[in-house]
Amino acid sequence: MKAHEGMYIGGEWRAAAGGDTIAVVNPADEQVIGHVPAGTVEDVDAAVRAARAAFPGWAATPPAERAAKIAALRDVLAARKDEIAETVTAELGAPLPFSQMVHAGVPILVSGSYAELAATHPFEEKVGNSTVYSEPVGVVGAITPWNYPLHQIVAKVAPALAAGCTVVLKPAEDTPLTAQLFAEAVHDAGIPAGVFNLVTGIGAVAGQALAEHADVDLVSFTGSTAVGRQIGATAGAAIKRVALELGGKSANVILPSADLAKAVNVGIANVMGNSGQTCSAWTRMLVHTDQYDEAVELAQAAAAKYGDRIGPLVNAKQQARVRGYIEKGVEEGARIVTGGTETPHEKGYFVAPTVFADVTPEMTIAQEEIFGPVVSLIRYEDEDDALRIANGTVYGLAGAVWAGDESEAVAFARRMDTGQVDINGGRFNPLAPFGGYKQSGVGRELGAHGLSEYLQTKSLQF
């Protein structure tokens, strides 16, 4: 893998202020595949100053011209789709077909949607005797996670650019090569110097410096709820805008009238994708008590089919964390029906696809985000009981409802305290807002709602 030795600041690759580097490790074989600079406070300051200097010109650029630049970025990403997929597979460990379809394909789709929105969004409207303008917030500090390295970058950078904001990106230290590839694409797309800037580094140094910087107007962060609290507190002290996409413990509610086999199989597939490293994964499968035993058998068979078909977890720490949760589930009385803590390979940070039965709602594995290929089957007595269990965590990011009648599923979904619910396996929609209730976050990503996060409102009265 190619790795840049500097930062992308002000439209060029510059030497880092310090000499420290971060090793990038392939989690499938534990081999170092590259090094990137560990950004300092000085690097962050230089990037923010470049973004601030570029802001007036980019904000004044007509939306149609911004749209054209984002469309050019989409085209560059599309032309480099294979390289993107190979890079994500190398530093994250996702199987190549999954990287091609999801890690490379979805960001291309999302960037295209923002090219269209930038050209069509009503940045000005008449309200009675007033004209209301939607104006860019300013300089955005984007801090992204490792689990969907390019998607999370595009989901922040594309709407920010569409709104007229400039950006400083601090990507996760586990997957910085994908971020560097994105910076190359920005450059090749002809986006003006300083509009997008990249600083690689660790969160406690570069991420904190970006969140605290006085000239950053909005911090957009995706990651753990614990870190989200810290960023929210930092931003609050400065009265700074934040957008936080945090943890999840999503419920997959299978009502008695549903096609049980389909609901269970799709539910297992949902969790196994990306090796379970998905904040919106349906990790709690809720099944009526009369169908519970059959659902356990179906889930066991479905998960066992994955075997070596899922990739490793991102690093050794994550592997140990997930295995710790599996051990905790057994300690608290849950029953493993497939998978467990045994490492399926001699090398690599793998965890076997794991299904728990006899899980009760108060157990740790039913309350806390595991972030691995682990599914908990929970029984319920009636719909009110199912709703109580579904809403019974501090999270509210996503979920699913299955029923024989769509209106029945919709009625249940409307009572769930969560930001996005798939009905009978509903398809991904890049224009639908994504984000959480409760401790799953603040704000929305994707579509027009995602664009609005990067806009502020001004009204003129006549």
C-alpha positions as CSV (number, residue, x, y, z in Angstrom):
1,M,0.0,0.0,0.0
2,K,1.2,3.5,-0.8
3,A,1.4,5.8,2.2
4,H,2.1,9.6,2.1
5,E,4.7,10.8,4.6
6,G,3.0,14.2,5.0
7,M,-0.3,15.9,5.5
8,Y,-2.6,17.2,2.8
9,I,-3.0,20.9,3.8
10,G,-3.8,23.8,1.6
11,G,-3.9,21.8,-1.6
12,E,-0.5,20.1,-1.2
13,W,1.2,17.3,0.7
14,R,3.3,18.9,3.4
15,A,5.9,17.4,5.8
16,A,4.5,16.8,9.2
17,A,5.6,19.0,12.1
18,G,6.8,16.1,14.1
19,G,8.7,12.9,13.3
20,D,6.4,10.3,14.9
21,T,4.6,7.9,12.7
22,I,1.7,5.4,13.0
23,A,2.1,1.8,11.8
24,V,-0.8,0.5,9.7
25,V,-1.4,-3.2,10.3
26,N,-3.3,-5.7,8.1
27,P,-5.6,-7.3,10.7
28,A,-5.9,-10.5,8.7
29,D,-2.2,-11.4,9.0
30,E,-0.9,-8.9,11.5
31,Q,1.7,-7.5,9.1
32,V,2.6,-3.8,8.9
33,I,1.6,-2.5,5.5
34,G,2.6,1.2,5.9
35,H,3.3,4.1,8.1
36,V,1.6,7.6,8.2
37,P,2.6,10.7,10.2
38,A,1.3,11.2,13.7
39,G,-0.1,14.7,13.5
40,T,0.6,17.3,16.1
41,V,-1.2,20.3,17.4
42,E,0.9,22.4,15.0
43,D,-0.3,20.2,12.0
44,V,-3.9,20.7,13.1
45,D,-3.5,24.4,13.4
46,A,-1.9,24.7,9.9
47,A,-4.8,22.7,8.5
48,V,-7.4,24.8,10.2
49,R,-5.8,28.0,9.1
50,A,-5.8,26.8,5.5
51,A,-9.5,25.9,5.8
52,R,-10.3,29.3,7.3
53,A,-8.4,31.1,4.5
54,A,-10.3,29.1,1.8
55,F,-13.7,29.5,3.4
56,P,-14.8,32.9,2.0
57,G,-14.1,31.9,-1.6
58,W,-15.7,28.5,-1.3
59,A,-18.8,29.8,0.5
60,A,-19.2,32.4,-2.3
61,T,-18.9,29.8,-5.0
62,P,-22.3,29.3,-6.7
63,P,-24.0,26.0,-5.6
64,A,-24.0,24.8,-9.2
65,E,-20.2,25.1,-9.3
66,R,-19.8,23.4,-5.9
67,A,-22.1,20.6,-7.3
68,A,-19.9,20.2,-10.3
69,K,-16.8,19.8,-8.1
70,I,-18.5,17.2,-6.0
71,A,-19.6,15.3,-9.1
72,A,-16.0,15.4,-10.3
73,L,-15.0,13.9,-6.9
74,R,-17.6,11.1,-7.4
75,D,-16.2,10.4,-10.8
76,V,-12.6,10.1,-9.5
77,L,-13.8,7.8,-6.7
78,A,-15.6,5.7,-9.2
79,A,-12.5,5.4,-11.4
80,R,-10.5,4.2,-8.4
81,K,-13.1,1.9,-7.0
82,D,-10.9,-1.2,-7.2
83,E,-8.0,0.5,-5.5
84,I,-10.3,1.8,-2.8
85,A,-11.7,-1.7,-2.1
86,E,-8.2,-3.2,-2.0
87,T,-7.0,-0.5,0.4
88,V,-9.9,-1.0,2.8
89,T,-9.5,-4.8,2.7
90,A,-5.8,-4.4,3.5
91,E,-6.2,-2.0,6.5
92,L,-9.6,-3.0,7.8
93,G,-9.7,-6.7,6.9
94,A,-13.1,-6.8,5.2
95,P,-13.5,-9.4,2.5
96,L,-12.8,-7.9,-0.9
97,P,-16.3,-8.5,-2.4
98,F,-17.8,-6.6,0.6
99,S,-15.2,-3.9,0.2
100,Q,-16.1,-3.5,-3.5
101,M,-19.9,-3.4,-2.9
102,V,-20.1,-1.5,0.3
103,H,-16.9,0.3,1.3
104,A,-16.3,1.5,-2.2
105,G,-19.7,1.4,-3.8
106,V,-21.8,3.3,-1.1
107,P,-19.5,6.4,-0.9
108,I,-19.7,6.8,-4.6
109,L,-23.5,6.6,-4.4
110,V,-23.6,9.1,-1.5
111,S,-21.2,11.6,-3.1
112,G,-23.3,11.5,-6.2
113,S,-26.4,12.3,-4.1
114,Y,-24.7,15.4,-2.7
115,A,-23.7,16.6,-6.1
116,E,-27.4,16.6,-7.0
117,L,-28.4,18.2,-3.6
118,A,-25.9,21.0,-3.9
119,A,-27.4,21.9,-7.3
120,T,-31.1,21.7,-6.2
121,H,-31.3,22.6,-2.5
122,P,-33.2,25.8,-1.8
123,F,-30.5,27.9,-0.1
124,E,-32.9,30.9,-0.3
125,E,-36.7,31.0,0.3
126,K,-39.4,33.6,0.9
127,V,-41.4,33.4,4.2
128,G,-44.0,36.1,4.3
129,N,-42.2,39.4,4.3
130,S,-38.8,37.8,4.9
131,T,-36.1,36.2,2.8
132,V,-34.5,33.3,4.6
133,Y,-31.0,32.2,3.6
134,S,-29.2,29.0,4.4
135,E,-25.5,29.8,4.8
136,P,-22.5,27.6,5.5
137,V,-21.5,27.1,9.1
138,G,-17.8,27.7,8.4
139,V,-14.8,25.4,9.1
140,V,-15.8,21.9,9.9
141,G,-13.6,19.5,12.0
142,A,-14.5,16.0,10.8
143,I,-13.4,13.1,13.0
144,T,-14.1,9.7,11.5
145,P,-14.0,6.0,12.6
146,W,-12.3,3.0,11.2
147,N,-15.2,0.7,10.6
148,Y,-16.5,2.3,7.4
149,P,-13.4,4.4,6.6
150,L,-14.5,6.0,3.3
151,H,-18.2,6.1,3.8
152,Q,-17.9,8.0,7.0
153,I,-15.5,10.5,5.4
154,V,-17.9,11.0,2.4
155,A,-20.9,11.3,4.7
156,K,-19.3,14.3,6.4
157,V,-17.2,15.9,3.7
158,A,-19.6,15.8,0.8
159,P,-22.5,17.6,2.6
160,A,-20.0,20.1,4.2
161,L,-18.7,20.9,0.7
162,A,-22.2,21.1,-0.7
163,A,-23.1,23.6,2.0
164,G,-20.1,25.8,1.3
165,C,-18.1,24.8,4.3
166,T,-14.4,23.9,4.3
167,V,-13.1,20.9,6.1
168,V,-10.2,19.5,8.2
169,L,-10.4,15.7,8.4
170,K,-8.8,13.6,11.2
171,P,-9.4,9.9,10.2
172,A,-9.1,6.9,12.5
173,E,-5.5,5.8,13.1
174,D,-6.3,2.2,12.1
175,T,-7.5,3.1,8.6
176,P,-5.6,6.2,7.4
177,L,-4.6,4.9,4.0
178,T,-8.2,5.1,2.8
179,A,-8.3,8.8,4.0
180,Q,-5.1,9.5,2.1
181,L,-6.6,8.0,-1.1
182,F,-9.6,10.2,-0.6
183,A,-7.4,13.3,-0.3
184,E,-5.7,12.3,-3.6
185,A,-9.2,12.1,-5.2
186,V,-10.1,15.6,-3.8
187,H,-7.0,16.9,-5.4
188,D,-7.6,15.2,-8.8
189,A,-11.2,16.5,-8.8
190,G,-9.9,20.1,-8.8
191,I,-11.4,21.1,-5.5
192,P,-9.7,24.4,-4.6
193,A,-6.7,24.4,-2.2
194,G,-7.7,24.6,1.5
195,V,-11.3,23.5,1.0
196,F,-10.4,20.0,2.2
197,N,-7.4,19.2,4.4
198,L,-6.2,16.0,6.0
199,V,-4.3,15.5,9.2
200,T,-3.6,11.9,10.3
201,G,-2.9,11.1,13.9
202,I,-4.2,9.7,17.1
203,G,-7.4,10.9,18.7
204,A,-5.9,12.1,22.0
205,V,-3.6,14.5,20.2
206,A,-4.8,15.4,16.7
207,G,-8.5,14.7,17.3
208,Q,-8.6,16.7,20.6
209,A,-6.7,19.6,19.0
210,L,-9.2,19.7,16.2
211,A,-12.2,19.6,18.5
212,E,-10.8,22.3,20.7
213,H,-9.5,24.6,18.0
214,A,-11.1,28.1,18.3
215,D,-11.4,28.5,14.6
216,V,-13.4,25.3,14.0
217,D,-17.1,26.2,13.8
218,L,-18.6,22.7,13.9
219,V,-17.2,19.3,14.9
220,S,-18.7,16.2,13.2
221,F,-17.7,13.0,15.0
222,T,-18.6,9.4,14.6
223,G,-17.5,6.9,17.2
224,S,-18.1,5.8,20.7
225,T,-20.6,7.4,23.0
226,A,-17.9,7.9,25.6
227,V,-15.7,10.0,23.2
228,G,-18.8,11.7,21.9
229,R,-19.5,13.0,25.4
230,Q,-16.0,14.4,25.7
231,I,-16.4,16.2,22.3
232,G,-19.8,17.4,23.2
233,A,-18.5,18.9,26.5
234,T,-15.6,20.5,24.7
235,A,-17.9,22.0,22.0
236,G,-20.4,23.1,24.6
237,A,-17.8,25.1,26.5
238,A,-17.1,27.0,23.4
239,I,-20.8,27.2,22.2
240,K,-19.7,25.3,19.1
241,R,-21.9,23.2,16.9
242,V,-21.6,19.4,17.0
243,A,-23.0,16.5,15.0
244,L,-22.5,13.2,16.8
245,E,-23.2,9.7,15.4
246,L,-22.5,7.4,18.3
247,G,-23.2,3.8,19.5
248,G,-26.1,1.5,19.0
249,K,-27.7,-1.7,20.3
250,S,-30.4,-2.1,17.7
251,A,-33.4,-4.4,18.0
252,N,-34.5,-6.7,15.3
253,V,-38.2,-7.3,16.2
254,I,-39.8,-10.3,14.6
255,L,-43.6,-10.2,15.1
256,P,-45.5,-13.6,15.1
257,S,-47.0,-12.9,11.7
258,A,-43.6,-12.5,10.0
259,D,-41.8,-14.9,7.7
260,L,-39.6,-16.3,10.5
261,A,-37.0,-18.0,8.4
262,K,-36.4,-14.9,6.2
263,A,-36.3,-12.5,9.2
264,V,-33.8,-14.6,11.0
265,N,-31.6,-15.2,8.0
266,V,-31.5,-11.5,7.0
267,G,-31.0,-10.6,10.7
268,I,-27.9,-12.8,11.0
269,A,-26.5,-11.5,7.7
270,N,-27.0,-7.9,8.9
271,V,-24.8,-8.5,12.0
272,M,-22.2,-10.6,10.2
273,G,-21.5,-7.9,7.6
274,N,-18.3,-6.0,8.2
275,S,-17.6,-8.6,10.9
276,G,-20.2,-7.0,13.2
277,Q,-18.3,-3.7,13.3
278,T,-21.4,-1.7,12.4
279,C,-23.0,0.8,14.8
280,S,-26.5,0.1,13.4
281,A,-26.2,-3.7,13.4
282,W,-29.3,-5.5,14.6
283,T,-27.5,-7.3,17.4
284,R,-30.6,-8.0,19.5
285,M,-33.1,-10.4,17.8
286,L,-36.5,-10.3,19.6
287,V,-38.7,-13.4,19.0
288,H,-42.1,-14.3,20.3
289,T,-41.8,-17.1,22.9
290,D,-43.9,-19.5,20.8
291,Q,-41.4,-19.2,17.9
292,Y,-38.2,-18.9,20.0
293,D,-36.9,-22.4,19.8
294,E,-37.3,-22.5,16.1
295,A,-35.6,-19.1,15.7
296,V,-32.6,-20.3,17.7
297,E,-32.2,-23.3,15.4
298,L,-32.5,-21.0,12.3
299,A,-30.0,-18.5,13.7
300,Q,-27.5,-21.3,14.6
301,A,-27.7,-22.7,11.1
302,A,-27.5,-19.2,9.4
303,A,-24.5,-18.1,11.5
304,A,-22.6,-21.3,11.1
305,K,-22.7,-20.8,7.3
306,Y,-20.5,-17.8,7.6
307,G,-17.5,-19.5,9.1
308,D,-14.5,-18.1,7.3
309,R,-16.6,-15.8,5.1
310,I,-16.3,-12.9,7.5
311,G,-13.0,-11.0,8.0
312,P,-11.1,-10.2,11.1
313,L,-11.8,-7.4,13.6
314,V,-9.7,-4.3,13.1
315,N,-7.1,-4.9,15.8
316,A,-6.0,-7.0,18.8
317,K,-7.7,-4.7,21.3
318,Q,-11.0,-5.0,19.5
319,Q,-10.6,-8.8,19.3
320,A,-10.0,-9.0,23.1
321,R,-12.9,-6.7,23.8
322,V,-15.4,-8.8,21.8
323,R,-14.1,-12.0,23.3
324,G,-14.5,-10.4,26.7
325,Y,-18.2,-9.8,26.0
326,I,-18.7,-13.4,24.9
327,E,-17.2,-14.6,28.2
328,K,-19.4,-12.1,30.1
329,G,-22.5,-13.5,28.3
330,V,-21.6,-17.0,29.5
331,E,-20.9,-15.8,33.0
332,E,-24.3,-14.2,33.2
333,G,-26.2,-17.3,32.0
334,A,-26.6,-16.9,28.3
335,R,-26.1,-20.0,26.1
336,I,-23.8,-20.1,23.1
337,V,-25.4,-22.1,20.3
338,T,-22.6,-21.4,17.8
339,G,-19.2,-19.6,17.8
340,G,-17.5,-18.6,21.0
341,T,-14.1,-17.3,22.2
342,E,-11.9,-19.8,20.4
343,T,-9.7,-18.1,17.7
344,P,-10.6,-19.6,14.3
345,H,-7.1,-18.8,12.8
346,E,-3.5,-18.9,14.0
347,K,-3.0,-15.3,12.9
348,G,-5.2,-12.4,12.5
349,Y,-7.7,-10.7,14.8
350,F,-10.6,-13.1,14.1
351,V,-13.7,-13.9,16.2
352,A,-16.1,-16.7,15.2
353,P,-19.7,-15.8,14.3
354,T,-21.4,-16.2,17.6
355,V,-25.1,-16.6,18.5
356,F,-26.4,-16.5,22.1
357,A,-29.7,-18.0,23.2
358,D,-31.4,-17.6,26.6
359,V,-30.5,-13.9,26.7
360,T,-32.5,-11.7,29.1
361,P,-32.9,-8.0,28.5
362,E,-30.8,-6.9,31.5
363,M,-27.7,-8.9,30.6
364,T,-24.6,-7.0,29.6
365,I,-24.6,-8.5,26.1
366,A,-28.1,-7.2,25.7
367,Q,-27.3,-3.7,26.9
368,E,-23.8,-2.8,25.7
369,E,-22.5,-2.4,22.2
370,I,-20.2,-5.3,21.4
371,F,-19.1,-4.3,17.9
372,G,-18.4,-7.8,16.7
373,P,-20.1,-10.8,15.0
374,V,-22.3,-11.5,18.1
375,V,-26.1,-11.9,18.1
376,S,-28.3,-12.2,21.1
377,L,-31.8,-13.9,20.9
378,I,-34.3,-12.5,23.4
379,R,-37.8,-13.9,23.8
380,Y,-40.9,-11.7,24.4
381,E,-44.4,-12.5,25.5
382,D,-46.5,-9.9,23.5
383,E,-46.0,-6.7,21.5
384,D,-45.9,-4.5,24.6
385,D,-43.2,-6.7,26.1
386,A,-41.3,-6.6,22.8
387,L,-41.6,-2.8,22.7
388,R,-40.3,-2.5,26.3
389,I,-37.3,-4.7,25.4
390,A,-36.6,-2.9,22.2
391,N,-36.6,0.5,23.9
392,G,-34.9,-0.7,27.0
393,T,-31.3,0.5,26.3
394,V,-29.6,3.9,26.4
395,Y,-29.2,3.7,22.6
396,G,-31.6,4.4,19.7
397,L,-29.7,4.4,16.4
398,A,-31.5,1.8,14.2
399,G,-33.6,-1.3,14.2
400,A,-35.8,-3.6,12.2
401,V,-39.4,-4.9,12.3
402,W,-40.8,-7.9,10.5
403,A,-44.5,-8.7,10.1
404,G,-46.8,-10.4,7.7
405,D,-48.7,-7.1,7.1
406,E,-46.6,-4.0,6.4
407,S,-49.0,-1.7,8.3
408,E,-48.6,-3.9,11.4
409,A,-44.8,-3.5,11.2
410,V,-45.1,0.3,10.6
411,A,-47.3,0.7,13.7
412,F,-44.8,-1.1,15.9
413,A,-41.8,0.8,14.3
414,R,-43.5,4.2,15.0
415,R,-43.4,3.4,18.7
416,M,-39.7,2.5,18.8
417,D,-37.3,5.1,20.2
418,T,-34.8,4.9,17.4
419,G,-33.7,7.0,14.5
420,Q,-34.0,4.5,11.6
421,V,-36.1,1.3,11.2
422,D,-36.1,-1.1,8.3
423,I,-39.5,-2.6,7.6
424,N,-39.4,-6.2,6.3
425,G,-35.8,-5.9,5.1
426,G,-36.1,-2.4,3.6
427,R,-33.3,-1.3,1.3
428,F,-30.6,1.2,2.1
429,N,-31.6,4.7,0.9
430,P,-28.8,7.3,0.6
431,L,-31.3,10.1,0.8
432,A,-32.9,9.0,4.1
433,P,-31.6,10.7,7.3
434,F,-29.5,8.5,9.5
435,G,-28.8,9.2,13.2
436,G,-29.9,8.4,16.7
437,Y,-32.2,9.0,19.5
438,K,-31.0,9.1,23.2
439,Q,-27.3,8.3,23.6
440,S,-26.9,7.3,20.0
441,G,-26.1,10.9,18.9
442,V,-27.1,14.3,17.9
443,G,-28.0,15.3,14.3
444,R,-28.4,13.4,11.1
445,E,-26.3,12.3,8.2
446,L,-27.2,11.6,4.5
447,G,-29.7,13.4,2.3
448,A,-31.1,16.9,2.8
449,H,-31.2,16.4,6.6
450,G,-27.4,15.7,6.5
451,L,-26.8,18.8,4.4
452,S,-28.8,20.9,6.9
453,E,-26.3,20.0,9.7
454,Y,-23.7,22.2,7.9
455,L,-26.0,25.2,7.3
456,Q,-27.1,28.0,9.5
457,T,-30.1,30.3,9.0
458,K,-30.3,34.0,8.4
459,S,-33.5,36.0,7.8
460,L,-34.0,39.4,6.3
461,Q,-37.3,41.3,6.9
462,F,-38.7,43.7,4.3
